[in-house]
């Protein structure tokens, strides 16, 4: 069986996500490391929300079923809902960026995040990852728009925003199929947002915390 068929059958099979696997092999939920040490003259910044430990557990069976059945997939070390790709910024401006980030997020109340399906990503071109998709709430869209107006290097189109949490990445991008599976809703309250320094790893991005804000009623 070729790689495409193995991955396709994993996603569409009647046992997916399955409940026969334990959680011991899945990474322990934790915050990304805080940035320390010297930084380059320019860094890539993103804003993101880290799911709660309960959400990690709810998604663990989906993730384990995928990575156990398909050796082409590499599990995400940490789960992250990306709110905004800020872009490349000078480290000289980091203090003012952090202040702007914290001021722009002030007054944001906690809001619900609702995951509803597992899909291949991106929607066009070779498949690079498997993600849990969510319905963008009004609160999330307003938060993203406010942050983009104050921080984004380039203006991002609103209709390009497809909020998701990457569960696993393909070692080699694949073409020839595209899949979407519904799953029981996974809902949690977003209560914090982080400013991350993002760097490219072997499979996907690595993130380190630069600053954080807590949403308050």
VOLUMLO-356027 format. One record per residue: residue number from 0; residue in one letter; x, y, z of N, C-alpha, C, O in turn. Coordinates in steps of 0.001 Angstrom, whole numbers, plus 500000, padded with zeros to 6 digits. Each point is the difference from the previous one (the first is absolute). Last residue first. Example, Ala and Ser with C-alpha at 12.3 -4.5 7.8 and 13.67 -1.06 7.14 Angstrom:
// VOLUMLO-356027
PT_dodo_rofi_n_xx_n_yy_n_zz_ca_xx_ca_yy_ca_zz_c_xx_c_yy_c_zz_o_xx_o_yy_o_zz
PT_1_s_512850_497750_507080_500820_501190_500060_499230_501090_500730_500509_501108_500169
PT_0_a_499781_493172_499761_499110_501190_500000_500900_501200_500000_501036_499981_500665
This chain:
// VOLUMLO-356027
PT_dodo_rofi_n_xx_n_yy_n_zz_ca_xx_ca_yy_ca_zz_c_xx_c_yy_c_zz_o_xx_o_yy_o_zz
PT_216_x_487348_539454_532699_498612_500436_499818_499903_501480_500345_498919_500584_499919
PT_215_x_505683_497157_498216_499232_500241_501229_498612_500505_499662_499808_500734_499030
PT_214_x_505095_496667_498912_498713_500614_499710_499203_500122_501293_499996_499088_500826
PT_213_x_505462_500910_498527_498884_499211_500529_498708_500747_499726_499874_501178_500332
PT_212_x_505351_498690_497269_498922_500790_500595_498927_499027_500475_499789_498949_499395
PT_211_x_505947_501086_499157_498685_499393_500098_498993_501002_500571_500367_500960_500678
PT_210_x_505046_498232_496825_499099_500747_500871_498642_499304_500002_499723_499155_499149
PT_209_x_504106_498824_498833_500599_501302_500259_499161_500824_500969_500536_500761_500806
PT_208_x_500232_493636_497707_499176_501080_500524_500825_501263_500230_501073_499958_500601
PT_207_x_499659_496069_495611_500445_500385_501332_499230_501242_500439_499784_500924_499216
PT_206_x_500052_494751_496772_499530_501254_500562_500555_500209_501406_500059_499072_500807
PT_205_x_500564_498059_494032_500254_500004_501435_499626_501373_500549_500236_501017_499348
PT_204_x_498000_496078_495969_500630_501129_500674_500229_499739_501485_499277_499230_500633
PT_203_x_500572_497002_495104_499178_501049_500561_500815_501023_500776_501227_500038_499908
PT_202_x_501243_495949_499126_498608_499762_499625_499135_501067_500677_499532_499804_501122
PT_201_x_505049_500789_499222_500030_498982_498948_498604_499705_499483_499789_499873_498794
PT_200_x_500556_504902_503254_500630_498753_500395_499983_499006_498856_499619_500343_498881
PT_199_x_500003_505393_501833_499698_498795_499234_500784_498811_500519_501220_500065_500146
PT_198_x_496913_504317_502748_501120_499604_499143_499682_498664_499353_499228_499212_500546
PT_197_x_498483_505255_502594_499808_498769_499235_501218_499736_499127_500509_500906_499340
PT_196_x_497667_501924_505343_501026_499996_498967_499900_498654_499299_500039_498957_500651
PT_195_x_495691_503315_501967_501066_499011_499839_501051_500466_499008_499704_500694_499028
PT_194_x_495950_500895_504438_500836_500483_498916_501208_499080_499931_500746_499862_500969
PT_193_x_494119_499027_501104_501448_500137_500119_500585_500631_498744_499517_499792_498887
PT_192_x_495539_499640_504285_500612_500046_498671_501482_500322_500175_500388_500739_500905
PT_191_x_494981_497255_502203_501291_500664_499853_500406_500020_498539_499558_499168_499208
PT_190_x_496341_498873_502259_500189_500933_501104_501323_500747_499935_500214_500942_500763
PT_189_x_495780_495757_496534_501302_500638_499804_500160_501093_501046_499194_500928_500063
PT_188_x_497680_494533_500127_500052_501450_500148_501434_500487_499781_500919_499584_500705
PT_187_x_496596_495897_497024_500678_500490_501196_499991_501524_499990_499707_500634_498987
PT_186_x_498350_494405_498340_499806_501416_500311_500803_500381_501242_500016_499269_500990
PT_185_x_498964_496833_494901_500914_500216_501115_499982_501499_500279_500425_500794_499160
PT_184_x_496157_495425_498028_500528_501333_500300_500910_500004_501232_499713_499358_501010
PT_183_x_499868_496338_495816_499199_500593_501077_500598_501346_500387_501219_500104_500138
PT_182_x_499762_498651_494945_500322_499386_501281_499090_500613_501053_499472_501094_499801
PT_181_x_501331_498301_494322_499409_500664_501156_500429_499264_501261_500373_498829_499943
PT_180_x_502421_501473_495381_499215_499120_500867_499427_500813_501146_500716_500764_500648
PT_179_x_501905_499571_494129_499391_500740_501100_499139_499031_500780_499165_499298_499429
PT_178_x_505013_500891_496279_499039_499383_500895_499472_500953_501063_500663_500960_500392
PT_177_x_502125_498032_494492_499707_501039_500990_498862_499488_500861_499012_499478_499482
PT_176_x_504982_498871_496403_498797_499797_500809_499850_501164_500960_500954_500725_500281
PT_175_x_502644_499035_496480_499124_498955_499482_498774_499717_500831_499158_499206_499579
PT_174_x_506081_502496_501878_498909_500481_499165_499083_498831_499655_500323_498843_500269
PT_173_x_503734_502719_503740_499360_499016_499124_498848_500640_499236_499366_500943_500475
PT_172_x_505614_500226_502617_498675_500404_499524_499453_499005_498978_500749_499457_499188
PT_171_x_502616_499108_504713_500100_500417_498602_498607_500398_499537_499076_499198_500135
PT_170_x_501319_499874_504315_501439_500085_499765_500283_500479_498581_500941_500758_499763
PT_169_x_494570_500619_502867_500533_498954_499147_501498_500192_499824_500473_501122_499819
PT_168_x_496568_500399_504611_500495_500435_498693_500540_498809_499225_500496_499033_500578
PT_167_x_495670_502057_503724_501156_499269_499482_500374_500537_498631_499159_500525_499270
PT_166_x_497586_501669_503530_500226_498810_500806_501267_499259_499585_500747_499505_500844
PT_165_x_497230_505849_498905_500697_498936_499293_500291_498840_500952_500618_500182_501049
PT_164_x_495390_503541_498945_501090_499529_500845_500653_498817_499283_499363_498968_499788
PT_163_x_497535_505636_498477_500159_498552_500176_501136_499732_500974_500790_500888_500322
PT_162_x_496199_503211_496541_500563_499630_501302_500028_498491_500198_499021_499310_499717
PT_161_x_501045_503998_496089_499385_498701_500262_500562_499479_501324_500975_499249_500007
PT_160_x_498981_505494_496698_500172_499461_501351_499210_498714_500171_498770_500005_499962
PT_159_x_501282_503049_496191_501063_498988_499958_500170_499300_501347_500741_499023_500098
PT_158_x_496252_504714_498978_499448_498736_499511_501054_498918_499854_499666_498866_499655
PT_157_x_501474_505610_501759_499136_499365_500996_499522_498634_499530_499902_499069_500799
PT_156_x_504806_503188_497699_498601_499962_499586_499183_499219_501027_500399_498925_500447
PT_155_x_504124_503879_500734_499524_498674_499620_498526_500065_499636_499212_500685_500652
PT_154_x_505257_502869_499518_498574_499861_500232_499546_498639_499490_500230_499670_498836
PT_153_x_504766_501248_503047_499204_500084_498776_498538_499826_500345_499659_499258_500921
PT_152_x_503214_501016_502639_500883_500642_499028_499258_500191_498688_500111_501046_499360
PT_151_x_497428_498703_505565_500374_499238_498810_500883_500809_499060_499728_501172_499740
PT_150_x_498186_500460_504562_501274_499284_500035_500459_499407_498674_501205_499879_499781
PT_149_x_494616_502721_501296_501049_500617_500804_501373_499357_499835_501022_500638_500254
PT_148_x_494894_497879_497518_500056_501440_499759_501178_500649_500715_500516_501020_499543
PT_147_x_498500_494363_501155_500567_500235_498670_500160_501490_499725_500992_500421_499405
PT_146_x_496855_498194_504595_501432_499736_500043_500660_500295_498655_501097_500556_499954
PT_145_x_494229_499791_500343_500603_501023_500840_501520_499837_500044_500737_500983_499925
PT_144_x_496719_495739_497839_499975_501261_499257_500689_501116_500789_500736_500806_499431
PT_143_x_498713_494964_502676_500969_499927_498900_500080_501328_499246_501092_500477_499692
PT_142_x_495602_499105_503612_501326_500015_500606_501081_500004_498922_500951_500777_500069
PT_141_x_494592_498708_498562_500253_501368_500454_501388_500131_500608_500693_500991_499769
PT_140_x_497896_494719_498967_500199_500836_498817_500286_501446_500383_500855_500648_499396
PT_139_x_498056_496285_504036_501306_499683_499418_500284_500892_498795_501118_500492_499847
PT_138_x_494632_499879_502171_501042_500479_500910_501398_499753_499435_500867_500869_500087
PT_137_x_495348_497409_497647_500097_501446_499841_501115_500570_500871_500725_500902_499579
PT_136_x_499933_494053_499006_498987_500773_500712_500184_501485_499716_501058_500432_499543
PT_135_x_500328_495015_497572_500491_501286_500523_498872_500798_500641_499068_500419_499314
PT_134_x_501627_494149_500320_499129_501048_499492_500471_501328_500579_500057_500155_501220
PT_133_x_503288_495538_497942_499041_500609_500916_499186_501061_499301_500420_500567_498991
PT_132_x_503018_494623_500216_499459_501276_499539_499001_500549_501013_499364_499246_500736
PT_131_x_505166_497348_499135_498661_500112_500578_499491_501399_499677_500630_500995_500358
PT_130_x_503168_496219_496612_499658_501011_500996_498591_499810_500535_499123_499466_499320
PT_129_x_505508_498582_497596_498662_499605_500435_499640_500918_501163_500790_500156_500931
PT_128_x_502915_500536_494675_499693_499775_501407_498578_499505_500182_499179_500061_499085
PT_127_x_502969_500883_496619_501164_500105_500871_499705_499645_501450_500917_499705_500766
PT_126_x_497280_499757_493632_499630_499950_501413_501269_499976_500846_500921_499226_499738
PT_125_x_498649_503084_495221_500352_498780_500732_499624_500101_501479_500112_501065_500606
PT_124_x_497020_502199_496438_501379_499563_499893_500262_498737_500797_499071_499426_500567
PT_123_x_496964_503506_501156_500465_499940_498613_501472_499594_499987_500764_500374_500890
PT_122_x_497011_499927_503229_498868_499581_499168_500381_499879_498536_499352_499267_499253
PT_121_x_504410_499881_504572_499039_501051_499701_498909_499498_499063_500040_498854_499552
PT_120_x_500221_498095_503622_500341_501395_499727_501284_500060_499173_500842_499109_500113
PT_119_x_494761_497349_501802_501328_500149_499424_500207_501472_499636_499057_500692_499616
PT_118_x_497588_497742_504464_500134_500211_498563_501463_500014_499586_500894_500252_500809
PT_117_x_494994_498910_503352_501399_499726_499683_500137_500107_498488_499228_499382_499266
PT_116_x_496978_503017_504355_500345_499026_498956_501506_499836_499898_500769_500830_500486
PT_115_x_496866_502126_502775_498895_499196_499466_500399_498944_498980_499189_499121_499706
PT_114_x_502069_504755_504708_500582_499148_498963_498940_499021_499506_499261_499423_500798
PT_113_x_500645_505481_501911_499251_498779_499700_500647_499254_498831_499886_500426_498851
PT_112_x_500723_503692_505288_500588_499463_498770_499384_498627_499770_499962_499172_500910
PT_111_x_498747_505595_502216_499948_498569_499697_500678_499696_498670_499895_500763_499040
PT_110_x_501452_503396_504444_498987_499615_499015_500122_498522_499662_501046_499386_500211
PT_109_x_500530_505078_503491_500124_498605_499560_498876_499650_499030_498879_500493_500127
PT_108_x_502356_504623_499924_499442_499034_500953_500265_498579_499509_500154_499793_498796
PT_107_x_502365_505241_500430_499482_498775_499373_499511_499042_501076_500730_499692_500942
PT_106_x_501491_504583_499913_498548_500042_499869_499391_498795_499315_498778_499896_499906
PT_105_x_506243_501230_498982_499310_500424_501219_498496_500090_499752_499558_500492_498962
PT_104_x_503930_498557_497724_499208_498885_500535_499212_500384_501235_499133_499244_500438
PT_103_x_503834_503827_497402_498969_499638_499023_499093_498888_500505_498831_499921_499623
PT_102_x_504956_501465_502964_498967_501039_499977_498848_499616_499077_498833_500208_500333
PT_101_x_504932_496955_499835_499266_499948_501267_498891_501052_500056_498921_499739_500533
PT_100_x_503940_500184_495649_499274_498728_500113_499139_499970_501257_498826_499635_499940
PT_99_x_504159_503944_499503_498853_500117_499096_499117_498766_500068_498774_500101_500032
PT_98_x_505260_499804_502382_499079_500963_500602_498745_500165_499143_498889_500051_500530
PT_97_x_504563_497271_497765_499361_499344_501145_498993_500939_500660_498902_499579_500363
PT_96_x_503704_502204_496201_499073_499002_499453_499243_499311_501136_498784_499819_499926
PT_95_x_504686_503160_501165_498799_500724_499566_498969_499053_499410_498799_500235_500138
PT_94_x_505326_497904_501155_499331_500559_501177_498717_500729_499611_498970_499839_500655
PT_93_x_503874_498413_495881_499249_498984_500729_499254_500570_501211_498863_499602_500257
PT_92_x_504147_502246_496052_498642_500506_500231_499195_499104_500940_498806_500222_500197
PT_91_x_505653_498755_498359_500110_501317_500625_498625_500545_500380_499871_500802_500925
PT_90_x_500694_495187_496552_500035_499787_501442_500180_501323_500752_499697_500074_501191
PT_89_x_497826_499457_493969_501311_500232_500600_499936_499779_501505_499044_500414_500656
PT_88_x_497662_496978_495853_500164_501289_500659_501404_500091_500603_500616_498989_500338
PT_87_x_495750_497919_496162_501381_500242_500427_500114_501393_500594_499587_500984_499386
PT_86_x_495580_496565_500858_501022_500198_498981_501377_500232_500604_500202_499832_501203
PT_85_x_495009_498893_500430_500397_501408_500061_501008_500316_498908_499891_501028_499332
PT_84_x_496154_495296_501145_501404_500036_499628_500411_501467_499939_499646_500708_499058
PT_83_x_496147_497097_503890_500523_500938_499004_501479_499758_499754_500773_499821_500941
PT_82_x_496390_497210_501670_499055_501098_499812_500465_500920_498880_499190_500473_499203
PT_81_x_501623_494084_502169_500621_501244_499557_498928_501039_499722_499087_499770_499208
PT_80_x_501206_495790_504015_499074_500689_499106_500636_501339_499634_500082_500900_500835
PT_79_x_502209_494249_500971_499907_501458_500023_498964_500462_498987_499989_499555_498852
PT_78_x_502785_495904_503854_498867_500454_499213_499826_501503_500176_500165_500539_501095
PT_77_x_504365_496105_499096_499072_500800_500787_498900_500491_499084_500230_500274_498822
PT_76_x_502746_496619_499454_500474_499929_501381_499080_500768_500934_499754_499573_501128
PT_75_x_498747_497921_494244_500381_501318_500499_500434_499873_501459_499321_499351_500795
PT_74_x_501117_496422_495827_499095_500700_500904_500543_501366_500384_501207_500169_500173
PT_73_x_499531_497047_495207_500749_500337_501200_499092_500834_500890_499500_501041_499576
PT_72_x_499913_495217_495956_499582_501140_500809_500883_500177_501234_500414_499025_500627
PT_71_x_499757_497352_496095_500292_501217_499244_499716_501253_500821_500355_501104_499588
PT_70_x_498754_494271_501692_501363_500421_500317_500387_501267_499236_501078_500551_500224
PT_69_x_494047_497343_501454_500716_500531_498853_501367_500518_500421_500102_500955_500770
PT_68_x_496841_497018_502348_499642_499306_498772_500803_500473_498795_500135_499258_499027
PT_67_x_500437_502753_505282_500278_498574_500151_499765_499263_498683_500767_499108_499637
PT_66_x_498232_505506_500724_501440_499786_499956_500386_498540_500211_501081_499582_499586
PT_65_x_494232_501732_500503_500638_500411_498747_501463_499592_499949_500442_499374_499036
PT_64_x_497101_499932_504923_499520_499107_498952_500679_500313_498678_500373_499094_499255
PT_63_x_500476_503735_504403_500679_498708_500119_499556_499031_498914_500815_499251_499462
PT_62_x_497053_505000_500799_501397_500114_499618_500715_498661_500039_500744_499666_499078
PT_61_x_494801_500628_502425_500055_500274_498564_501448_499988_499518_500332_499401_498977
PT_60_x_498989_500248_505603_499631_498761_499317_500011_500176_498493_500425_499103_499270
PT_59_x_500398_504703_503527_501090_499027_500021_499668_498727_499239_500854_499467_499291
PT_58_x_496344_504550_501711_500554_499835_498658_501050_498892_499925_500404_499601_498907
PT_57_x_497460_501566_505224_498914_499702_499059_500525_499738_498601_499424_499202_499261
PT_56_x_503596_502184_504140_499534_498627_500211_498939_499614_498987_500014_498893_499461
PT_55_x_501528_505547_500493_501073_499090_499592_499543_498549_500141_500222_499186_499103
PT_54_x_496963_504046_502610_499906_499946_498541_501098_499104_499443_499763_499243_499058
PT_53_x_500268_501616_505529_498841_499163_499670_499826_499871_498500_499597_498944_499513
PT_52_x_503775_503978_502232_500353_498576_500100_498837_499072_499644_500215_498935_499422
PT_51_x_499555_505876_498316_500102_499502_501372_500432_498535_500007_499877_499319_498982
PT_50_x_501572_504041_496933_498839_499287_500554_500255_499497_501414_501143_499786_500403
PT_49_x_501079_504627_497285_500355_498618_500329_498780_499308_500601_499459_500478_500997
PT_48_x_501361_503861_495461_499295_499554_501196_500322_498527_500207_499863_499192_499081
PT_47_x_502769_505214_498116_499320_498716_500064_499361_499731_501344_500340_500618_501009
PT_46_x_502707_502868_495207_499141_500001_501177_499235_498692_500024_499504_499554_498965
PT_45_x_505566_501896_498779_498612_499593_499819_499258_500166_501321_500611_500038_501068
PT_44_x_504458_501412_496181_499068_500039_501119_498625_499487_499587_499530_500264_498894
PT_43_x_506150_499748_499703_498636_499815_499514_499070_499877_501190_500256_499218_500916
PT_42_x_504629_503574_498737_499340_498758_500387_498598_499967_499412_499414_501039_499696
PT_41_x_505869_501657_499998_498587_499939_499646_499439_498645_500410_500685_498982_499908
PT_40_x_503704_501992_501322_499563_501381_499782_498524_500077_499638_499322_500964_500353
PT_39_x_502157_494817_502593_500503_500633_498773_499423_501407_499840_499116_500411_500752
PT_38_x_501620_497526_504186_499094_499838_498867_500615_500649_498767_500808_500920_500126
PT_37_x_500885_496848_505086_500052_501016_498941_499035_499676_498863_499709_498836_499722
PT_36_x_498963_499164_505074_501238_500105_499247_499920_501041_498895_498967_500646_499824
PT_35_x_496518_496994_501633_501136_500401_500829_501243_500053_499124_500063_499366_498947
PT_34_x_494062_499840_501108_501194_500370_499254_501095_500448_500962_499744_500767_500927
PT_33_x_496453_495599_500311_500195_501443_499963_501336_500314_499342_500995_499299_500183
PT_32_x_495970_496259_498697_501073_500541_500821_500039_501524_499910_499678_500583_498965
PT_31_x_495631_496878_500317_501295_500089_499326_501024_500662_500915_499645_500744_500915
PT_30_x_496438_496681_501501_500201_501229_499256_501321_499927_499255_500941_499356_500462
PT_29_x_496328_496151_500531_500795_500988_500706_500084_501250_499151_499769_499963_498791
PT_28_x_498298_494453_501479_499666_501390_499683_500813_500967_500852_500098_499850_501218
PT_27_x_501655_495290_497205_499355_500615_501154_499672_501448_499685_500884_500740_499567
PT_26_x_499485_495451_496522_500764_500972_500784_499193_500591_501159_498810_500280_499856
PT_25_x_500193_494740_498519_499766_501329_499461_500726_501030_500839_500071_499848_501219
PT_24_x_499627_495364_499617_500981_500318_498971_499860_501415_499457_500819_500447_499197
PT_23_x_496230_497584_504186_501369_500058_500512_501011_500435_498952_501032_500573_500349
PT_22_x_493940_498624_499738_500533_501337_499793_501490_500082_500286_500586_501076_499885
PT_21_x_496361_494553_498143_500175_500823_501198_500600_501346_499669_500227_500322_498834
PT_20_x_496550_496430_497960_501356_500444_500286_500044_500830_501266_499102_500801_500261
PT_19_x_496923_497384_497579_500765_498890_500566_501418_500413_500375_500738_499209_500587
PT_18_x_495371_503093_497214_500160_500248_501434_500828_498909_500649_499992_499846_501221
PT_17_x_498788_502819_493573_500360_498826_500799_500150_500329_501468_500363_501120_500357
PT_16_x_498355_501648_495527_501309_500125_500620_500388_498822_500872_501171_499879_500358
PT_15_x_497345_498331_496006_500567_501311_500316_498966_500855_500711_498878_500053_499498
PT_14_x_500401_495474_498673_500533_500032_501359_500569_501360_500389_500357_500211_501159
PT_13_x_497827_498632_494417_498930_500020_501007_500513_500094_501433_499249_500388_500895
PT_12_x_503487_501770_494798_499636_498695_500549_498982_500094_501122_499928_501019_500688
PT_11_x_502423_502537_496660_498599_499720_499704_499505_498712_500657_498807_499701_499957
PT_10_x_505745_502016_500568_499074_501088_500290_498539_499623_499792_499126_500488_500716
PT_9_x_504413_496411_498279_500074_500356_501414_498934_501025_500357_499334_499879_501028
PT_8_x_501272_498953_494480_499253_498982_500741_500033_500264_501502_499034_499712_500707
PT_7_x_503514_503126_496482_498570_500160_499712_499181_499010_500826_498997_500380_500604
PT_6_x_505671_499270_499546_499529_501166_500740_498506_500202_499793_499275_500324_500941
PT_5_x_502750_496216_496657_500102_499725_501428_499442_501164_500817_499233_499804_500943
PT_4_x_501059_500681_494361_498919_499095_500398_500040_499704_501489_498953_499927_500643
PT_3_x_504529_502705_497474_498717_500704_499950_498866_499124_500488_499151_500452_500768
PT_2_x_505205_497654_498811_499880_500916_501128_498653_500700_500018_499387_500135_501059
PT_1_x_500710_495083_496574_500856_501175_499941_499686_500950_501142_499036_499802_500739
PT_0_x_500647_494648_499047_499147_501193_500000_500886_501240_500000_500936_500067_500797
